[in-house]
Amino acid sequence: PLSKVAVGDVVKGKLIITIPDLYSNVAVEDMIPAGFEIVNFNLETEDQTLQTLKTISDGMSGTGGFFSRLTNLFGDTQTAQVFHSKNSGGSYGNSTRRLYPTHTESHDDRVFLYMETLPAGVYEYEYFLRALVPGEFQHLPARAEELYFPEVFGRTEGGVVYVTPAE
């Protein structure tokens, strides 16, 4: 996993959620490390071309300047496996689908996603962060849970991210 970025770098966060059965009222919360901000593409002042760029690990980086280093922050993926509370879990296909939340919130410290219903399968959600402040920051685990049955949950591992001053 990437553990070091420079101030001004834009990085991609990726969540992969594996759901064994049909669930209702699913919430996913990913805490972002301090020293970062979420890139909000709903703002007209934000560079919309970032959405079309690939990561360095995909073999392509930005075109230079402020966004010259677009990287995947937490390795290839963060994966949350959600297990069924009554038995060992259901079955699901291996194909990954893009996650389209019913409701999305971007806070200063986290990304919150809500889905009214979520059929069995593997889902992927991506978002972008910008490093703002140099220092050493904790990345807390992301958590997925069924809201009215909190015993059905999954979470990722956490880590440490170092942000260095811009060169």
C-alpha positions as CSV (number, residue, x, y, z in Angstrom):
1,P,0.0,0.0,0.0
2,L,1.1,3.6,-0.7
3,S,2.2,5.1,2.6
4,K,3.8,8.3,1.5
5,V,2.5,11.2,-0.6
6,A,3.4,14.9,-1.0
7,V,1.3,18.0,-0.2
8,G,-0.8,18.7,-3.3
9,D,-1.0,15.1,-4.5
10,V,-4.4,13.8,-5.5
11,V,-5.0,10.2,-4.6
12,K,-7.8,7.7,-5.3
13,G,-9.5,5.8,-2.5
14,K,-11.2,2.6,-3.5
15,L,-13.6,0.5,-1.5
16,I,-14.6,-3.0,-2.5
17,I,-17.6,-4.5,-0.6
18,T,-18.5,-8.2,-0.8
19,I,-22.2,-8.9,0.1
20,P,-23.2,-12.6,0.4
21,D,-27.0,-12.0,0.6
22,L,-29.6,-9.4,-0.1
23,Y,-29.4,-6.7,2.6
24,S,-31.5,-3.6,3.3
25,N,-30.4,-0.3,4.8
26,V,-26.7,-0.8,4.3
27,A,-24.3,2.0,5.4
28,V,-20.7,2.3,4.5
29,E,-18.4,4.8,6.3
30,D,-14.8,5.4,5.3
31,M,-12.9,7.8,7.6
32,I,-10.2,9.7,5.7
33,P,-6.9,10.5,7.2
34,A,-6.4,14.0,8.8
35,G,-4.3,16.1,6.5
36,F,-6.5,15.2,3.5
37,E,-9.7,16.6,1.9
38,I,-12.2,14.9,-0.3
39,V,-12.2,16.2,-3.9
40,N,-15.8,17.4,-4.5
41,F,-16.6,17.2,-8.2
42,N,-20.0,19.0,-7.5
43,L,-18.0,22.3,-7.1
44,E,-17.5,24.2,-10.3
45,T,-14.0,25.2,-9.2
46,E,-12.8,21.6,-9.0
47,D,-10.8,20.2,-11.9
48,Q,-13.3,17.8,-13.5
49,T,-10.6,16.1,-15.6
50,L,-9.4,14.2,-12.5
51,Q,-12.4,11.9,-13.0
52,T,-11.0,10.6,-16.3
53,L,-7.4,10.1,-15.1
54,K,-6.0,6.7,-14.2
55,T,-3.7,6.0,-11.4
56,I,0.1,5.4,-11.7
57,S,-0.6,1.8,-11.0
58,D,-2.8,1.7,-14.1
59,G,0.1,2.9,-16.2
60,M,-0.8,6.5,-16.5
61,S,-0.3,9.7,-14.5
62,G,-1.5,13.2,-14.8
63,T,-0.3,15.6,-17.4
64,G,1.9,17.8,-15.1
65,G,1.6,20.7,-12.8
66,F,-0.4,20.5,-9.6
67,F,-2.0,17.2,-10.4
68,S,1.1,15.5,-11.9
69,R,1.1,12.7,-9.4
70,L,-2.2,10.9,-9.2
71,T,-1.8,7.7,-7.1
72,N,-3.8,5.0,-5.5
73,L,-3.6,5.8,-1.7
74,F,-4.3,2.5,0.0
75,G,-2.9,-0.1,-2.3
76,D,-5.1,-1.6,-4.9
77,T,-8.2,-1.8,-2.8
78,Q,-9.7,-1.9,0.6
79,T,-11.9,-4.9,0.9
80,A,-14.7,-5.4,3.4
81,Q,-16.3,-8.9,3.5
82,V,-19.7,-8.8,5.1
83,F,-20.8,-12.2,6.6
84,H,-24.3,-13.3,7.1
85,S,-25.1,-13.4,10.8
86,K,-27.0,-16.7,10.8
87,N,-24.6,-18.9,8.9
88,S,-21.4,-18.8,7.0
89,G,-22.7,-16.5,4.3
90,G,-24.3,-16.7,0.9
91,S,-22.9,-17.1,-2.5
92,Y,-22.1,-14.4,-5.0
93,G,-20.4,-14.0,-8.4
94,N,-16.9,-12.8,-8.8
95,S,-17.7,-10.0,-11.1
96,T,-17.3,-6.5,-9.6
97,R,-20.0,-4.0,-10.1
98,R,-19.9,-0.2,-9.5
99,L,-21.7,0.8,-6.3
100,Y,-24.4,3.4,-6.8
101,P,-25.5,4.6,-3.4
102,T,-29.0,5.8,-2.7
103,H,-27.5,8.6,-0.6
104,T,-23.9,9.9,-0.4
105,E,-22.4,12.3,2.1
106,S,-18.9,13.8,2.0
107,H,-17.8,15.2,5.4
108,D,-14.5,16.8,6.4
109,D,-13.4,13.5,7.9
110,R,-15.3,10.7,6.1
111,V,-17.3,9.5,3.2
112,F,-20.7,8.0,4.0
113,L,-22.7,5.9,1.6
114,Y,-26.2,4.5,2.1
115,M,-28.0,1.9,0.0
116,E,-31.7,1.1,0.6
117,T,-31.2,-2.4,-0.8
118,L,-28.0,-4.2,-1.8
119,P,-28.2,-7.6,-3.6
120,A,-25.5,-10.2,-3.2
121,G,-22.4,-9.4,-5.1
122,V,-19.1,-7.6,-5.1
123,Y,-19.3,-3.8,-5.4
124,E,-16.7,-1.1,-6.0
125,Y,-16.8,2.6,-5.0
126,E,-14.0,5.2,-5.8
127,Y,-13.4,8.7,-4.6
128,F,-10.5,11.2,-4.7
129,L,-8.6,12.9,-1.9
130,R,-6.1,15.7,-1.9
131,A,-3.2,15.8,0.5
132,L,-3.1,19.2,2.3
133,V,-1.0,19.1,5.4
134,P,2.4,17.5,6.0
135,G,2.7,14.9,8.8
136,E,2.0,11.4,9.9
137,F,-1.7,10.4,9.8
138,Q,-3.8,7.4,10.8
139,H,-6.2,5.9,8.3
140,L,-8.9,4.3,10.3
141,P,-10.7,1.1,9.0
142,A,-13.8,1.6,6.7
143,R,-16.9,0.0,8.0
144,A,-20.0,-1.5,6.3
145,E,-23.0,-2.5,8.2
146,E,-26.7,-3.2,8.0
147,L,-28.2,-0.3,10.0
148,Y,-30.9,-2.1,11.9
149,F,-28.8,-5.3,12.4
150,P,-25.4,-4.0,13.4
151,E,-24.2,-7.5,14.1
152,V,-24.0,-7.8,10.3
153,F,-20.9,-5.8,9.5
154,G,-17.5,-5.8,7.9
155,R,-14.4,-3.6,8.0
156,T,-11.1,-3.0,6.3
157,E,-7.7,-2.7,7.9
158,G,-6.3,0.6,8.9
159,G,-2.9,2.1,8.3
160,V,-0.5,5.1,8.5
161,V,0.0,7.6,5.8
162,Y,2.9,10.1,5.6
163,V,2.4,13.4,3.9
164,T,5.7,15.2,3.0
165,P,6.0,18.9,2.1
166,A,5.6,19.8,-1.5
167,E,8.9,19.8,-3.5
